[in-house]
């Protein structure tokens, strides 16, 4: 079991909060994994999880993925999600 870190209000350029401190990039601890989903990006990069799911309105997934050396994908607006995703997160279909 693992816990990821997010910045306060989930809108900062790096994953830092007063409770858990600063999340570091798994490849270089002097660098940041990015903001919003940076904790999840760091966990995915360090093989702590095989797959991560999140929302991306302004680069919240793509930027941490880029900084950690993984792949983040934002589907085209209006396209349908297939499989179990449709049942798990129906609110994403409205974006």
C-alpha positions in Angstrom: 0.0 0.0 0.0 1.3 3.4 -0.9 0.2 7.0 -0.4 0.9 9.7 -3.0 1.4 13.4 -2.5 -0.5 16.3 -4.0 0.1 20.0 -3.6 -2.4 22.1 -1.6 -5.4 22.9 -3.9 -3.8 20.6 -6.5 -2.7 23.6 -8.6 1.0 24.2 -7.9 4.0 23.6 -10.1 5.4 21.0 -7.7 4.0 18.5 -5.4 4.6 20.1 -2.0 2.3 20.4 1.0 2.8 21.1 4.7 1.7 17.6 5.8 4.0 15.4 3.6 6.6 17.9 2.4 8.1 17.9 -1.1 7.8 14.9 -3.5 11.0 14.3 -5.3 11.7 12.8 -8.8 12.6 9.1 -8.5 15.5 9.6 -11.0 17.0 12.7 -9.4 16.1 13.8 -5.9 17.2 17.4 -6.6 14.4 17.6 -9.2 10.6 17.8 -8.9 8.1 15.3 -10.5 5.8 18.2 -11.3 2.7 19.5 -9.7 -0.9 18.3 -9.3 -0.4 14.6 -10.1 3.4 14.6 -9.3 3.1 12.2 -6.5 1.3 9.7 -8.7 3.8 10.3 -11.5 6.7 9.6 -9.1 4.9 6.4 -7.9 4.4 5.2 -11.4 8.0 5.9 -12.4 9.4 4.0 -9.5 7.2 1.0 -10.4 5.0 1.4 -7.3 1.9 0.9 -9.5 1.4 -0.5 -13.0 -1.1 2.1 -14.2 -2.4 5.5 -13.0 -5.7 7.2 -13.8 -6.5 10.8 -13.3 -7.9 14.0 -14.8 -6.0 16.4 -17.0 -7.4 19.9 -17.6 -4.2 22.0 -17.8 -1.4 19.4 -18.0 -2.0 17.8 -14.6 -1.1 14.4 -15.9 1.1 15.2 -19.0 3.5 17.5 -17.2 4.4 15.1 -14.3 4.6 12.2 -16.8 7.1 14.2 -18.9 9.2 15.2 -15.9 9.3 11.6 -14.7 10.0 10.1 -18.1 6.7 8.2 -18.5 3.7 8.7 -20.8 0.7 10.7 -20.0 -2.3 10.8 -22.3 -5.2 13.2 -22.5 -8.0 11.8 -24.6 -9.8 14.1 -27.1 -12.7 15.9 -25.7 -16.1 14.3 -26.5 -14.6 10.8 -27.1 -16.1 7.9 -25.2 -14.0 5.9 -22.7 -14.4 2.2 -23.1 -14.5 -0.7 -20.7 -14.8 -0.3 -17.0 -13.7 3.3 -17.1 -17.2 4.4 -18.2 -18.8 2.9 -15.1 -16.1 4.0 -12.7 -15.8 7.7 -13.5 -18.8 8.9 -15.5 -18.1 12.5 -14.5 -15.1 12.6 -16.8 -17.3 12.2 -19.9 -18.8 15.6 -19.3 -15.5 17.4 -19.8 
